[in-house]
Amino acid sequence: MSGADAEAASATERACGEAPRRWTALRDALTAAAATIAPSWPLDQAVGVNPHWYRVDQPIRRVAARLAVLRDFRIFPSRDYIGSAWHSGRITRADLEAARGELVTAPSLKLGVEQCVRALSLPLAIRRMPLLDDVLDDPARRDRHWPWEAAIVFQLSQMCATYFDRHQADWRAAGSTSLYGFWRESIGGDHGVSSMLGLPHLATQIHALPPTANEAARWAMERLALPESAWESYFEALLLSINGWASWCSYVHWQNLPAGKDDPRVRELLVCRLAWEALLVGSVDAAAGRKALAALAAAWHGLDRAIAGAEEELLVDEVWQRALEIGYQRALRAKLRAEPAVPAAEQVEAQAVFCIDTRSERMRRALEFLSPHVETRAYAGFFGIPLAYNPLGTEVHRPQLPGLAYPSVGVADVIVAPRAEDGAEGDATQRARRSRWARLATADQWLATVKWSSTTFSFVEAAGVGYLGKIWRWMAPSGAPRVGDDRIGLSPRDQPYCRPVVVGLDGRARVELAAGVLHTMGLDDRLAPLVVLCGHASHSTNNAHASTLDCGACYGRPGEANARALASLLNDAAVRSGLASKGLHIPAQTVFMAALHNTTTDEVTAFDLDLLPPAALARWQKLAALLEQAGDRIRRERAPALAVDDSLEASALLRAYRRRSNDGAQTRPEWGLTRNATFLIGPRSRSRGRVLSRCYLHDYDARYDRDGSVLEKLMVGPMLVCHWLSWQYHASTCDPLHYGAGNKVLHNVVGGHLGVFEGNGGDLRIGLPKQSLHNDAGWYHEPVRLTVIIDAPAASIANAVARNPILGQILDNGWMLLWRYEGDDLQRYTWGSWVPLD
């Protein structure tokens, strides 16, 4: 350490000793600001998350006001979007009047219909609080250097991309293991950053950076002299200025929670951003610095007033948000009250259990229309097994469960051939594992060869037509069906017999797991001869956001492993014997099997058919024919929204969908969960025969849940998952700049799987790409808050809310809308009470 550094450190320590309360307050403010940032999962494990998750303890309009004042973030739909809905008749005057009746309750808030309409033509008059770089950066000199904020975000973003990369770069820059230390070393060696900002004295300031994050925070705050009352909010604004990487750091912290570890990297990123402010003020003329600091302190003294003013102004936007939802709910209520077009199944031969996903609704509806002997049910797509999946021949233990939970059950691939001899199963698995290692190693070598730009042309020359054929298949995509990634590298000999099974649980634990799943699924004693557990997956090529189209209850993965592992568990004779001892008897003729619904092409693939007894196989063959017909019906229903010709003959239409999914240039292989709007928890009788394609559906019958325990699991599990998914779509639509991933055509993947840049820099983009929300003419997704409808006694719902305070926060603060059935009538939840929907 140099003499100047030692002197600075000594001064910092003296200040710390003189004012311990001040530095405790600083640490608390840093921690509180870091705790406002919700996690963002990696590309290959997409979990739809509410980016406001850590703010739901506050009313939605207050959060909207705060975010708008701190950083120009938006929560409610834009006034342009609402204006289009109003002028097109999507929102009626009655909808607007009803919304006003709910929200404009104080006599002092004189907000009439005409005022609401006039507001649509007015821009928001909310002024953003400045950061120091806003005050210091001279607009007159910006033709000579980068805008300072953009340059700071670029530098921090490139540093984070290097620091967190474990998969993309062929070597990793050496340096400190702490994020702050790595940044300090990186910026110290960056000789171009001074000229990029037009600050010749910046290098001298960089050399004065303290060695640790804690010291740097104190050093920075001594220079900035902000009022202590503004610290937490100012720090939150700094994090919002690089929200993408802050969200990634929050994900890293989330992954450490099960082990009880407090990962410091959100705070360290904040300290890096805070230190940049101190570097700037030390690099400009002293008089200009003092003037800027005085202006900054004066502005932030008015923070509370600014937020209160913004909250008042945003009342009209909240009213319009509610009017948009009332317009949707009007049509929804009419559908729910209509007589079902399809009666309940009689003499059930097969039960098909699908994910609660909105895309499963079409398949359920089509199957029930085609056959009176098929009963469909819906259950969260991880099928109740909180698993970590270990594909054969890999060291991966991949979570496949909702993002709110952590895995506790192991599932691994084994080779299970029909009528295998004792002891042969383990030998076959080891042989298949070695074979796959060898095949994957060859593939890895090939990828390494084509990766280097200097060898690309020589490799193509050597590989010849075979390599060019791969490129051609992108340019002229085939109509070939989906091939699961988890089977790549398996030999043809092993593929049919590679099966995921539950491992690591003793007999008692296996029985308890099976009993819990059956009870929550509502199938304790109502089992058909054939029960098909149907997970789902998407199918796309060259799509960085492919996992956002897979199962939202499976960490953005296909539900195949979950469905197959559960079917194997429930068919196990020892498990059935254990269930019988608990009074849960599975009929001898009942057979469970697994299948996978490809939501991009609406094909259904069955697994492990070689293990089925003849009677079950015959039933499956009948059901498979129905699924093929159902798939054709659904493809025709979806075709207009995807610009596909729905007049094509069945096989040609299927090939058209397959070609879309195999097309490396296709930016919209399917719409995913776009336009999701409702979650219905209740018996199938409430939804059967009705077109509810915007609904998540979860089967539940309160008659078999006397203590309300199953309902509580559904409200704190699937309901919150749907809440997260709903808000990811909502936020990516209402604020695509901060919560959307931008244009797919411009994406560059960061760190192999961390996220994307739009172009070659800027912040890490989180949320959904524009092509998943916008149909090139306008927003295809409709940003309404999730309406949850529960068919259960009011007391059961109230008990679940009382035992889980987060539910009360979400409901009372306006982050989700709740209805319930009272007989055949519907009631609306408002502040702990129920009022008639009409």
Secondary structure as the mmCIF struct_conf table of DSSP 4:
data_model
#
loop_
_struct_conf.conf_type_id
_struct_conf.id
_struct_conf.beg_label_comp_id
_struct_conf.beg_label_asym_id
_struct_conf.beg_label_seq_id
_struct_conf.end_label_comp_id
_struct_conf.end_label_asym_id
_struct_conf.end_label_seq_id
HELX_RH_AL_P HELX_RH_AL_P1 GLY A 3 GLU A 18
HELX_RH_AL_P HELX_RH_AL_P2 PRO A 20 ALA A 34
TURN_TY1_P TURN_TY1_P1 ALA A 35 THR A 36
HELX_LH_PP_P HELX_LH_PP_P1 ILE A 37 PRO A 39
HELX_RH_3T_P HELX_RH_3T_P1 LEU A 43 GLN A 45
TURN_TY1_P TURN_TY1_P2 PRO A 51 HIS A 52
HELX_RH_3T_P HELX_RH_3T_P2 TRP A 53 ARG A 55
TURN_TY1_P TURN_TY1_P3 VAL A 56 ASP A 57
BEND BEND1 GLN A 58 GLN A 58
HELX_RH_AL_P HELX_RH_AL_P3 ILE A 60 ARG A 71
BEND BEND2 PHE A 76 PHE A 76
HELX_LH_PP_P HELX_LH_PP_P2 PRO A 77 SER A 78
HELX_RH_AL_P HELX_RH_AL_P4 ARG A 79 HIS A 87
TURN_TY1_P TURN_TY1_P4 SER A 88 GLY A 89
BEND BEND3 ARG A 90 ILE A 91
HELX_RH_AL_P HELX_RH_AL_P5 ARG A 93 LEU A 103
BEND BEND4 ALA A 106 ALA A 106
TURN_TY1_P TURN_TY1_P5 PRO A 107 SER A 108
HELX_RH_AL_P HELX_RH_AL_P6 VAL A 113 ALA A 119
TURN_TY1_P TURN_TY1_P6 LEU A 120 SER A 121
BEND BEND5 LEU A 122 LEU A 122
HELX_LH_PP_P HELX_LH_PP_P3 ILE A 126 LEU A 131
HELX_RH_AL_P HELX_RH_AL_P7 LEU A 132 LEU A 136
BEND BEND6 ASP A 137 ASP A 137
HELX_RH_3T_P HELX_RH_3T_P3 PRO A 139 ARG A 141
TURN_TY1_P TURN_TY1_P7 ARG A 142 ASP A 143
BEND BEND7 ARG A 144 HIS A 145
HELX_RH_AL_P HELX_RH_AL_P8 TRP A 148 PHE A 164
BEND BEND8 ARG A 166 TRP A 171
BEND BEND9 THR A 177 SER A 178
HELX_RH_AL_P HELX_RH_AL_P9 LEU A 179 GLY A 188
TURN_TY1_P TURN_TY1_P8 GLY A 189 GLY A 189
TURN_TY1_P TURN_TY1_P9 HIS A 191 GLY A 192
HELX_RH_AL_P HELX_RH_AL_P10 VAL A 193 LEU A 197
TURN_TY1_P TURN_TY1_P10 GLY A 198 GLY A 198
TURN_TY1_P TURN_TY1_P11 PRO A 200 HIS A 201
HELX_RH_AL_P HELX_RH_AL_P11 LEU A 202 ILE A 206
TURN_TY1_P TURN_TY1_P12 HIS A 207 ALA A 208
BEND BEND10 PRO A 211 THR A 212
HELX_RH_AL_P HELX_RH_AL_P12 ALA A 213 LEU A 224
HELX_RH_3T_P HELX_RH_3T_P4 GLU A 228 ALA A 230
HELX_RH_AL_P HELX_RH_AL_P13 TRP A 231 LEU A 240
TURN_TY1_P TURN_TY1_P13 SER A 241 ILE A 242
HELX_RH_AL_P HELX_RH_AL_P14 ASN A 243 ASN A 256
HELX_RH_3T_P HELX_RH_3T_P5 LEU A 257 ALA A 259
TURN_TY1_P TURN_TY1_P14 GLY A 260 GLY A 260
HELX_RH_AL_P HELX_RH_AL_P15 ARG A 265 SER A 283
BEND BEND11 VAL A 284 VAL A 284
HELX_RH_AL_P HELX_RH_AL_P16 ALA A 286 HIS A 301
TURN_TY1_P TURN_TY1_P15 GLY A 302 GLY A 302
HELX_RH_AL_P HELX_RH_AL_P17 LEU A 303 GLU A 313
TURN_TY1_P TURN_TY1_P16 LEU A 314 LEU A 314
HELX_RH_AL_P HELX_RH_AL_P18 LEU A 315 ARG A 337
BEND BEND12 ALA A 338 ALA A 338
HELX_LH_PP_P HELX_LH_PP_P4 GLU A 339 PRO A 340
BEND BEND13 ALA A 341 VAL A 342
HELX_LH_PP_P HELX_LH_PP_P5 PRO A 343 ALA A 345
BEND BEND14 GLU A 346 GLN A 347
STRN STRN1 ALA A 350 PHE A 354
BEND BEND15 ILE A 356 ILE A 356
HELX_RH_AL_P HELX_RH_AL_P19 THR A 358 LEU A 370
TURN_TY1_P TURN_TY1_P17 PRO A 372 HIS A 373
STRN STRN2 VAL A 374 ALA A 378
TURN_TY1_P TURN_TY1_P18 GLY A 381 GLY A 384
STRN STRN3 LEU A 387 ASN A 390
TURN_TY1_P TURN_TY1_P19 LEU A 392 GLY A 393
STRN STRN4 ARG A 398 GLN A 400
BEND BEND16 LEU A 401 LEU A 401
TURN_TY1_P TURN_TY1_P20 GLY A 403 LEU A 404
BEND BEND17 ALA A 405 ALA A 405
STRN STRN5 VAL A 409 ILE A 415
TURN_TY1_P TURN_TY1_P21 PRO A 418 ARG A 419
HELX_LH_PP_P HELX_LH_PP_P6 ALA A 420 GLU A 421
TURN_TY1_P TURN_TY1_P22 ASP A 422 GLY A 423
HELX_RH_AL_P HELX_RH_AL_P20 ALA A 424 LYS A 451
HELX_RH_AL_P HELX_RH_AL_P21 SER A 453 ALA A 463
TURN_TY1_P TURN_TY1_P23 GLY A 464 GLY A 464
HELX_RH_AL_P HELX_RH_AL_P22 VAL A 465 MET A 475
BEND BEND18 ALA A 476 ALA A 476
HELX_LH_PP_P HELX_LH_PP_P7 ALA A 480 ARG A 482
HELX_RH_3T_P HELX_RH_3T_P6 ASP A 485 ARG A 487
TURN_TY1_P TURN_TY1_P24 ILE A 488 GLY A 489
TURN_TY1_P TURN_TY1_P25 PRO A 492 ASP A 494
HELX_RH_3T_P HELX_RH_3T_P7 GLN A 495 TYR A 497
STRN STRN6 CYS A 498 VAL A 503
BEND BEND19 GLY A 504 GLY A 504
HELX_RH_AL_P HELX_RH_AL_P23 GLY A 507 MET A 521
TURN_TY1_P TURN_TY1_P26 GLY A 522 GLY A 522
BEND BEND20 ASP A 524 ASP A 525
BEND BEND21 PRO A 529 PRO A 529
STRN STRN7 LEU A 530 ALA A 537
BEND BEND22 THR A 541 ASN A 542
TURN_TY1_P TURN_TY1_P27 ALA A 544 HIS A 545
HELX_RH_3T_P HELX_RH_3T_P8 ALA A 546 LEU A 549
BEND BEND23 ASP A 550 ASP A 550
STRN STRN8 CYS A 551 CYS A 551
TURN_TY1_P TURN_TY1_P28 GLY A 552 TYR A 555
BEND BEND24 GLY A 556 GLY A 556
STRN STRN9 ARG A 557 ARG A 557
BEND BEND25 GLY A 559 GLY A 559
HELX_RH_AL_P HELX_RH_AL_P24 GLU A 560 ASN A 571
HELX_RH_AL_P HELX_RH_AL_P25 ALA A 573 SER A 581
TURN_TY1_P TURN_TY1_P29 LYS A 582 GLY A 583
HELX_LH_PP_P HELX_LH_PP_P8 HIS A 585 PRO A 587
TURN_TY1_P TURN_TY1_P30 ALA A 588 GLN A 589
STRN STRN10 VAL A 591 ASN A 598
TURN_TY1_P TURN_TY1_P31 THR A 599 ASP A 602
STRN STRN11 GLU A 603 ALA A 606
HELX_RH_3T_P HELX_RH_3T_P9 LEU A 609 LEU A 611
BEND BEND26 LEU A 612 LEU A 612
HELX_RH_AL_P HELX_RH_AL_P26 PRO A 614 LEU A 642
TURN_TY1_P TURN_TY1_P32 ALA A 643 ALA A 643
TURN_TY1_P TURN_TY1_P33 ASP A 646 SER A 647
BEND BEND27 LEU A 648 LEU A 648
HELX_RH_AL_P HELX_RH_AL_P27 ALA A 650 ASN A 662
TURN_TY1_P TURN_TY1_P34 GLY A 664 ALA A 665
BEND BEND28 THR A 667 THR A 667
BEND BEND29 PRO A 669 PRO A 669
TURN_TY1_P TURN_TY1_P35 GLY A 672 ARG A 675
STRN STRN12 THR A 678 GLY A 682
HELX_RH_3T_P HELX_RH_3T_P10 ARG A 684 ARG A 686
TURN_TY1_P TURN_TY1_P36 SER A 687 GLY A 689
BEND BEND30 ARG A 690 ARG A 690
TURN_TY1_P TURN_TY1_P37 SER A 693 ARG A 694
STRN STRN13 CYS A 695 ASP A 699
HELX_RH_3T_P HELX_RH_3T_P11 ALA A 702 TYR A 704
TURN_TY1_P TURN_TY1_P38 ARG A 706 ASP A 707
BEND BEND31 GLY A 708 GLY A 708
HELX_RH_AL_P HELX_RH_AL_P28 SER A 709 VAL A 716
TURN_TY1_P TURN_TY1_P39 GLY A 717 GLY A 717
HELX_RH_AL_P HELX_RH_AL_P29 PRO A 718 CYS A 734
HELX_RH_AL_P HELX_RH_AL_P30 PRO A 736 TYR A 739
STRN STRN14 GLY A 740 GLY A 742
HELX_RH_3T_P HELX_RH_3T_P12 LYS A 744 LEU A 746
STRN STRN15 HIS A 747 VAL A 750
TURN_TY1_P TURN_TY1_P40 GLY A 751 LEU A 754
STRN STRN16 GLY A 755 GLU A 758
BEND BEND32 GLY A 759 ASN A 760
BEND BEND33 GLY A 762 ASP A 763
HELX_LH_PP_P HELX_LH_PP_P9 LEU A 764 LEU A 764
STRN STRN17 ARG A 765 ARG A 765
BEND BEND34 GLY A 767 GLY A 767
STRN STRN18 LEU A 768 PRO A 769
HELX_RH_3T_P HELX_RH_3T_P13 LYS A 770 SER A 772
TURN_TY1_P TURN_TY1_P41 LEU A 773 LEU A 773
STRN STRN19 HIS A 774 HIS A 774
BEND BEND35 ASP A 776 GLY A 778
STRN STRN20 TRP A 779 TRP A 779
BEND BEND36 HIS A 781 HIS A 781
STRN STRN21 THR A 787 ILE A 790
BEND BEND37 ALA A 792 ALA A 792
HELX_RH_AL_P HELX_RH_AL_P31 ALA A 794 ARG A 803
HELX_RH_AL_P HELX_RH_AL_P32 PRO A 805 ASP A 812
TURN_TY1_P TURN_TY1_P42 ASN A 813 GLY A 814
BEND BEND38 TRP A 815 MET A 816
STRN STRN22 LEU A 817 GLU A 822
TURN_TY1_P TURN_TY1_P43 GLY A 823 ASP A 824
STRN STRN23 ASP A 825 THR A 830
TURN_TY1_P TURN_TY1_P44 TRP A 831 GLY A 832
STRN STRN24 SER A 833 PRO A 836
#
